[in-house]
Amino acid sequence: MMNQVTLIDSGYDCWLGYKRIADSALRESYAQYGSRFVVIGGEGDGDENGEGLGASSLLRTAGKELELALSSMLGSVTRERVSGAGMVVAGTFGSSSAFESLAGAYEPAELGEEGYVIHSSEEDGCIYLSAASERGVLYAVFHFIRLLQTDQQLEGLRIQEVPRNGLRMINHWDNMDGSVERGYAGNSIFYRDGRFIEDKSRIRDYARLLASAAINAISINNVNVHRQESKLITDEFLPDVAEVAGIFREYGVRLFLSVNYASTIEIGCLDTADPLDSGVAEWWKQAAADIYRYIPDFGGFVVKADSEFRPGPFTYGRNHADGANMLADALAPFGGEVIWRCFVYNCLQDWRDRKTDRARAAYDHFMPLDGQFRDNVMLQIKNGPMDFQVREPVSPLFGGLTKTNHLLELQIAQEYTGQQRHLCYLVPQWKEVYDFDTYASGAGSTVAEIASGRLFGRARGGIAAVSNIGDDLNWCGHVLAQANWYGYARLAWNPDLSAEQIASEWIRMTFGRDEELERIVLDMLLGSYSIYESYTAPLGVGWMVNPNHHYGPNVDGYEYSKWGTYHYADRLGMGVDRTVRTGTGYAGQYHAPVAERYESLADCPDELLLFFHHVPYLHVLHSGKTVIQHIYDTHFSGAEQAAELLAKWDTLASRVDSGRFEHVRERLAHQAEHACEWRDMINTYFYRKSGVADEQGRTIY
């Protein structure tokens, strides 16, 4: 068993390593409110108003967290059985007369299932943490703790929060052999050797971290479902799944499973998975009934079909609405949902073919089906049309689909952004996605408004992301990669938060209050995405990585593959022509004026130029530089800035515990060295292709 110091210094506690507040004046100020607390609204022991310790699992969780946080940060805390003056009072509206004073200031109905209020009362010296639901109370508790961790004033608090996205989900790509597909932080925390891990204490710790950032859903197995994982929906493993679901339930997180679309063949003894076959439909209805017998609040299914050789409706001449709706009908009686991924591109491509375009695939497959999906189906759409590249445009399905529920899919795992060996804070990238204006219903039709369901009045919507955690002691393989996990969750709750605000919160909660440390780490985080982009694939072209594992530079690694991942570099120029006039027509999948902007060589943003256009190396960018000089300059400067990240971190040796300091330093040293490898391989490749020398005469091999 690790002690508290070890948990913090290893990074295990992430942003929940509650340290004693060093500033005595601030600690005493907080103690005026926080030295006593009560959780109201549970069953069991309490007074005649129902005040007590809170018997429900969510309220018990809230009470435990308040007790741990306040005792750790303030030195001592008393848990009361009834409310009184000068304390923290947590509970649901209507559970006690203690909350009557808030009735005039807040309308509980506006809070929905997960919203909450934090209110400082000048009359009785209490801070009220209240919500319409117990999950909302739990979120209010974690928000209140965050205020203490970030040294906020407690006087005059008038906070009302409601999540912008109904579903805020983490997708795990964990396999039951213990491996994690695209995992860069060790093995699975759920499975080992084909079965669930017996000691589930770490799963509980994980659920706590998710709840602290208001994640409310999780899928616990890979979307590429193998035979063993196919059996998760059978009696062989459902007792284990139910146990794990019970742990997450205590933290307000609903459990989903990825299912094998061909389960009827793989484990069901049928000879077909045709969605219009009555026997197939009945098999899934019985499977759903079996699951809900074990897990009454089971979330539903995540499905990847007809992609990367996964079976699907296309196998039987059906469309994806047919496939999704069959599963949706099986889940509907129990309130379950189908999350159907739009990552579909089984149409393999010949590299000689300049008209076929993988980027078009999702739109071409799903736009004709808009409005044909059941109400309990959500289409899960990757942020871009390709595959989580460092830079790619927003998928035109956002703004295209208007009559179908859908989710935005992001990737916290750094598959193409350094694999948690490089520092790459992804929140700035995600902010660009959320804020992108599709013009689907005029100006202001942002992806944030669409994904939430609000723009088109959809009942369901939200965000999902591929997990970046594993069984490494610090969860993410890189302590600073925890900022992506935390940042994803905070943006899912409120896309209007800035990358800087989220990073500052995370730094203070993770490392404590130190202005110099915060200044330096904030600078490192906020610059890291552009630094990584600058020394890797240029101007939106993408894919210049080693095949299969996707780590490290290989300019032609995917150039002659079947996956539609080309840059078409020759001695004259490079880039993919996706215009309507002369190319694949992909640019025309957007609404005006976005389509016109991407179509036009003059108006296309520099950062996406090579995604949409094939241009000469001497084409002049808006920056005034030629394409080839831009490549040289960014790769030289990117490598220099990567080295500067290490130098900046070295100044913090006396401000960060030795465990986390040395760990991060080792990662940054590797990044600085690897950035030079990227620089030299990219610059040398394009110098040899183009024959154009660097204007500054720097060394290119």
N, C-alpha and C positions, 0 to 999 in steps of 0.2 A: 504494500500500500504506500503510495507516494504522499508525502506531506504537502501542505499548501504551498510552501516555497518551491518545491520541486514541480508541482503542477503549473505554477506560474512561469518559472524559469525555463521549463521545457516547451512552453507554448500550449500545453494541454488544455488549460482553462480558457484559452482564446481571449475573448473580450469580457469574460465573466470572472476574472481573477480579482476578487474583491479585496483590495488592500486597505489597511487602516489609513484614514485620511491624515496626512502629516500636518497640515495646517490646523493648529489647535483652535484658533478662533472660528474657522469654518466648521470644524468638527462640532464645536459647542453650539454653533448656530443651527446646524442640522439636528443636533440632539434635542433641541427644543420641540421639534416635531417628531423625530424618528426614534426616540428612545423607548417609545411604547407603540404598539400597534394592535389592531384587531381585524380579523377577517369575519365578515358577517354574511349570512345567507345559507350556511350549511345546515344539515340536519344534525341531530345528536345533541350533545350538551350545549346549553346556552340558556338565555333567559326567555321570558315569555314572548319577547319580540322576535325570537328565532335567532338571536345573536349567539355565536359560538365559534368553535374552532374551524368549522367548515368541513362537512363530511364528504362532499363531492370530490372526485379526484382532481378536478381543475382548481377548486378552491384550496384543497390541501396543498397542491403544488404551489399555488400563489403564496400561501402562508409560509411554507418551508423556504421559499426563495426570499421573501421579505425578512424572515428571521436570520437566514444566512448572511444576506447582504448587510443588513443593519448592524448585526453583531460584529461582522468583520470590519466594516468601515468606521463604525462609531465606538466600538469597544465593548458595548453591552446593549441589550435590548430586552424589554419585557413584553411578553405576549399576553394581552388582556383577553378576558372572556366577554366583556361588554364594552361598548363604546363610551367614551368620556372626553373631556376637554384635553387638548394638547397631545394628540396622537395621530397616527396614520390609520385611517378607517377605510377598509376595502370591502366591497360587496356589490351586489346587484341592486339597481333601483327597485324599490318596492319591497326589499327584503327586510327593511327596518325603518323605524321612524327617524333614524339618524340621517337618512338621506333626504328627508322632507325639505330641508332648507335649500336643496339644489333644484327643486321642482320648478321654481320660477325662472331660473337661469338657463336650464337645459331641457331639451325635449328628448326623452329616452328613445322615442320611436325613430328619431333621426340617426341614431347610432347604429341601427341594424344589429346583425348578429355578432359583430366583432369590434365595433367602435367603442370608445370610452371617454371618460372625463377625468381630468385631474384638477382639483379645485382647492385652493388655500382659503380657509375661512378665517377672517379677522375676528369674528364673533367668539368662536370657541377654540381658536388656535389649532384646529385640526386640518389635516390634508386628506381630502376624500379621493379615493380611487374607485370610480364607479362606472358601471356599464349596464346595458340591458341584458347581457348574457355573462355566464361565468368565464367563457373564453375571453371576452372583452375585459373582464377584471384581471385576468392573468396578463394580458397585454399591457394594461394600465400599470400593473406592478412592475413589469420590466422597464416600462418607460420611466416611471418614477426612479427606479434604481439608476437608470442611465443619466438622469438629471444629477444625482449625487456623484456618479463616476466622472462626470464632465464639469463639476464645480459650478452648477447653475444655482441661481438664487431660488429659494422656495417661497418667498413672500409674494403674494398677489398672483399666484398661478391660476390661469384660466385657460386650460388646454382642452380642446375637444378634437379628437382624432377619429377619422373613419377611413378604412382602407379603400384605395382607388380600385383595386383588383380583387375580385371575389376569390379566385383561386391563385394561390402563391405556392408554387410546387417545386420540389427538387426531384429530379429523375436520377436514379442510380443505374449505372451500367455494370452492376456486380453479377458475377457468375457464381454458381454454387460450389465450384472447385476452389473458390477463394480468390480468384483473379478478378481484376476490374478492367474492363475494356476502356481504353483511353484513360486509365488511372495512373496518377503520377505521385501518389502519396502512400504507397504500400498496398496491402491486400484489403479485402473486404472486411468490414466490421460486422457483417451479417453471417457469412458462410465460411465453411472450411471443409474440404474433402467431401463435397457432395451433400452436406447437411448444414443445418443452422448451428452456429456457435453456441455452446452450452452456457457460457458465462455472458449474460446479456447486459452486464453493468455498463459497458461502453455504449451500447445502444441507448440506454437511459440517459447517459451524459450527452449523447448526440441529440436526443429529443429535446433536452433542456436548452441546448444551444439554438436549435431551430425555433423553439417557442420564444426565446429571448428576442429574436428578430422577426417574429410574427409569421413564420412559415406555417402553412396550415395543411399541407398535403405532401405525400411522399410516395414514390414508387420504388420498390426495393430490389428490383432485378433488371437485368439487361434487356433492352428492346430487341436485341438479337437473341431470341429465346431458344436455348438448346433443349435436348430431350429431358435432362434432369430438371431444369427450371420449368418445363412444361407441366411437370407434376405438382407444382406449387398449388394448383387449384384442385388437387385431389385429397382424399382422406389421409394419404400418406404424410402430407406436409401441412395440411390446414391447421392442425392443432398448434404447430410451431408458428405459422403465420398469425394465428389468432393471438398467441402470446406476445408477439412483437407488436401487433396492432394495439394490444392492451397497454403496452408501454407508451406508445406514441399518443394514445387517447388521453393519457394523464397530462399531456402537454398540448392538447388541442390540435394534434396533427392526425389527419385522416390517411389511411393506408390504401394504396392502389397496387396492382400487380401488372407487369407486362405479360401479355399472353401470346402464345404461338398461334397464329391464325390457322395453322393446319393441325391444331390439337386433336381434332376429330380423327385424323389419320394417325398422328404421332402416338397418342395415348388413348384414343377413343374407339378403336377397332372398327371405324368406318373406312370406306375406300374413297371418300370425297370430302372436300371442304367447301364445296359450292354453297355460297350464301343463300341461294334460292332453293336449296334442297331441304325439304321438310324435316328429314332425319337430322341434318346438321343443325337446323334451328332448334329442334327439340333437345339435342345433346347439350347445346349451350344454355338453354333454359334450365335444364337439370343441374348443370355445372354452377350456374349462378345461384340457384336455390341452395345447393350444398355449401357454397361459400358463405352466404348470408346466415346460414344456420350456425356457423362458427363465429362470424364477424358481422353483427347486425348493422354496423355503420360503415361497412366496407365501401371505399370510394368508387371503385370500378376498374376498368381495363385501360392500359396503354397499349397501343398496337402500332407496330411497324410492319407494313405489308407491301409486297411487290417492289422491294428495294434491296439492292446488294444480295440478290439471290434468295430473299425471303419469300415464302409463298404468299399468295394473296388472291383477291377476286379476279385479277387479270388472267390467272391460270384457267379460269372457267368461262372466260368471255364476259365477265360481269364488270361493273364499275365500282368505284370505291364507296359510293353511297349505298350500294347493295350490301357490301361487306360490313360497313360501319353500322347500318341500320339493323341488320340481323343481330349483331351483338347488343346494340342499344335496346332492342325489344326484349332481349333476355334479362337485361339489368333493370329495365324501367319499373317493374312491379316493386322493386326494393329501393328505388331512389338512386340507383347507381348510374355512373356516367361512362361514356366511351371517349377516350382521348386518342384521336386518330392522327398519326404523324403524316405530314405532307411531303416527307422526304422520299420521293418516288422517282427512280430513274433507271429502271431495269433495261431501258433502251440503250444498249451499249453503242459506242460511237467509234467510227473509224477516224483516226487522226487526220486523214486526208480530206475528210468531209467538212467543208467550211460552213455549211448551211444548218446542219443539225447542231443544236445548242442545249447542253444540259441545263443552263440557266433558265430556259423556258419551261422545263418539265413540270414543275409544281403548278404553275399557272395554267398550262395547257391541259393538265389532267383534272384540276379541281374547279376552274371557273365555270365550265359547262354544267357542273353539278350544284352550283349555288342555289340554295333553297330546297334541295332534295334530301337533306340530312335530318334525322330526328332531332327533337329539341334537347335530348340528353346526349348529343354528340358534340364534341368540340374538336375542331381541326387544329392540330399543333403545327405552327408554321415557323421554320427557322428564320432568324432575323434577316438573312440574305438568301439569294437564290442558289448559292453553291453549298459551302460547308464550313461555316464558322471561320472564314479567312480573316487575316489581320484587317483587311479592308475589302468590303464589297458593298454594293448598294442594298438598300432595303428591299425585301421581297415585294413584288407588285401585287401579291395576294392581299397585302394590307392595303385596303382601299378598293381592291377588286371585288372581293367577297362582301356582300352587304346583307345577305339573307341567311347566313350560316354562323353559328357560334365558332369563335376561334381563339386560340392562345398564341402568344408570342413565345418562341423557344430561343433561349440563349444557352451559351456553354460557359459555365464557370471553370470547368476543367480547361487547362490551357493547351489544348491539342495542337493548335497552330500558332500559339503565342508564347512559346518558351517552355511549355510542359512543367511549369512550377520549378524549373531550374533558373529561368530568367524572371526578373521582376517585371511584371506587366500588369498594372492596375487597370482593369477593364471597365470600370464605371464610366470614364469619359467616352469610350466606344459605345456603351449601352445608352448613355444619355443622347448621343447622336441618333440612335435608332428610335428611342422613345419620342424624341422631339421632331423627327422627320415628318414634314407635311406632305401628305399624299394628294391633297386637293380633291379627295374623293367626294366631298360635299362642300366644296369651296375651301378657302383659306382657313387654317386652324384644324384641318382634318388629320391630326397627328396620329402616329402609331399608338401613342399612349391612350388616346381617346378611343381608338378602334379596338385595341386589345382588351380594354376594360369592358367593352360591350356598349359603352355609353353613346358613341357616335351614331350607331344604327339601331339603338334600342334593343340590343340583344340581352336576353336574360342571363346568359352565362358568358364568362370571359376571364382572362387572367394571364398569368405568366408561368412558364416552366423553364427549368434550366438543368443542364447536365452537371452533376455533382463534381466537386474537386477534392473530396475527402477520402481518406483510407485509414488504415490502422497505424500509420506513422504516429509517433507520440504527439507531434504537433498538428495532426489531422491532415494538413495540406501539403506536406513535403517541403514547404517554404513558409516560414512564419508570416512573411509579408503577404503571401497569397491568401491568408485568412481575410484580408481586406476585401478581396473579391467575393468571397462567400457572404460576408456581412453586407457588403455593398449591394449585392444582388437582392438580398432580402429587403433592405431598406428602400431600394428603388421600387420593388414590387409593391410595397405598402404605399409609397408616395413617389411617383415619378418626377415630381417637381423639385425634389431635393437635389442639391448640387453635388457634383463629385467632390468638391472641396469640403462641404459640410459633412458628408458621409465619412470621408477620410479623417477629418479632424475628430469626429466622434470615436471612430475606431482606434485612432492613435491614443487618445486619452484613456479610453476604456481598457486598452491592451497594455500600455506602457506606463500609465499614470500621468499626472499633471506635471509636465516639465516643458516650459515654453520653448527652450532651445531645441530639445529633442523633437517636439511637435513641429517646429518650423522646418527642420531638416528632413524629417521623414515625410512630412506633407509635400515638400518640394520633390522628393524622390518619387513618391507615388504619382503625383499629378503629371510629372514629366515622363513617366516610364512607358506609357503606351506609345507616345509619339517617338520616343527613342527606339523602342523595339521595331516599330514600323519602318523607321528610317534606315536601319541596317539589314532589313529583310527584303521581301518582295516589293518592288516599287510601283507607285501610281495605280494601285488597285488590281494589278494583274494576278497576284496570288500564286499559290501552289509550288513555289520553288523550293520544295523540301524533299527529303529522302522518302521514297515510297513506303507504304505500309505503316512504319512507326512514326513518320511525319516529323522527325526531329533533325535539325541541322540542314545546311544549304545543299541543294542539288538542283541546279537551274533547269536541267532537262529531265529531272526525275520522273515527271508525269507527262512529258511532252509528246510521247508517242504511245501513251496508254489508251485504254478503251473507255476511260472515265470522263472524257470531255473537259480536261483540265489543262488547257493549252495557253501558251503565250505567243506562239507563231513568230518568234524572233528569227530574223534573217540578216543579211549583211546591210540591208537598207533601213529596217525599222522593226517594230514589234507592236503587239497588242491584238485584241480580238475585235473584229468589226461586228458590232451588235446593233447597227442602225437598221432602220426600216428600208432606207433607200438602197443600200448596197450590201447589207449584212444579214444577220440571222433574224432581224426583226424584233429582238428582245426589247429594245428601247421603247417600242410601241405598246408594251404591256402596261405602261404607266398612264396616269391621267395627265392632261395638260394642266399646267405648263411644265411638269416634270419631264414628260416624254420629249417635248421640244428641246429642253435643256440638255438632256442626255444625247439626243439625236445630233445636235449641233456641235461640230468640232470646236467652234469658237466659244460656245457657252458651257461646254461640259466642264465640270470642276476638275482641276488638275489631279486631285487625289483619286479620281475614278477614270482618268483619261484612257488608260490602257485596258480597262474593263470594257469600254464601249467603242474604242476606236483603234485601228491599226495605223500608226503614224511613223514617219521617218524619225531617225534618231536626232536629226537637227530641227525637228519641229519645236517651235518656241512656246513655252508654257506661259500662263498668266503671270508667273513670277518673273518672266524675262529670261529665264534660263532655257537652254535646249534640254530635250529629254535626256540625252546622254550625259550632259553635264550635271543635271539634277541627280541622276543615278550615282555618279561619282561623288558629288558633294554630300548627299545624304548618307551614303555609306561610310565615308570618312568621318563625318561629324557624329553619326550614330555610334560608331565604335569609340570615339573620344568621349562621348557623353556616358556610355556604358562604364568606361573606366572612372569617370567622375562620380557615378553612383557609389562605387566602392570607396572612393576617397571621402565622400560625404559621410558614409556609414562609419568609416574609421574614426571620425571626430566624435562619435558617440560611445567610445569604448568605456568611458567612466560613467555613462548615463544609462546603460542597458546592462542587465544581468549577464554574466559571462556565458551562460548556456545559450540564450537567444542571440547574443552578439556574435559568438563564434559561428553558430549555425548560419546566420544570415550572411556573415562575411564570406564564408566558404561558397555560398551560392552566388554572391555578387562577383567574387573573383573568377568563378567559372564563366559567368555571363560576360565579363570584360574580355576574357580570352576567346570565348566563342563568338562574340561580336566581331572580333578581328577576322575570324575564319569566314563569317558571313561577308564581311567587307571585301576581303581579298578574292573570294570565289565569285561573287556577283560582279565586282568591277572588272576582274580579269576576263570573265566570260563575255561581257558586253564590249570590252575593249577589243578583244579578238574578233568578235562578230562584226563590229562597226568599223574598226580601224581608226576611230576618232580618238585622239589623245586628250588627256585631262588638261584643261586650260592652266591648271596650277602646277603641272609637272610632278605630281606626287607619284609614289611608287605603285605601279600596277604591273602585275606579273604576266 
